[in-house]
């Protein structure tokens, strides 16, 4: 299960770097929004690296119970990005 955590961390790290690169090429307001998004991604990466798999599953379960609609959107987005990352590695 920790291997999966590392894989998600790597996907998030690549996503953060991509956001930062794209934001650099955009205008000031978009650049600020991109930096904020990259900061959020970075915090997510830090969380995944600092937590063990059990804590992550517990936190995700608690969050999903409090926010069922958002959790469906989050799962769809995560599946999309993981699918793209795996497709690019082939």
LINCORWO-V445544 format. One record per pair of residues at least 4 apart in sequence whose C-alpha atoms are under 6 Angstrom apart, sorted by the first residue. I is the first residue (numbers start at 1). J is the second residue. D is the distance in whole Angstrom. If there is no record, write none. Layout:
i->(I:I)
j->(J:J)
d->(D:D)
This chain:
i->(2:9:16:16:19:20:23:23:24:26:26:27:34:46:47:60:64:64:67:78:79)
j->(53:45:38:41:23:38:31:34:31:30:31:31:38:50:51:64:68:71:71:82:83)
d->(6:5:5:5:6:6:5:5:6:6:6:6:6:6:6:6:5:5:6:6:6)
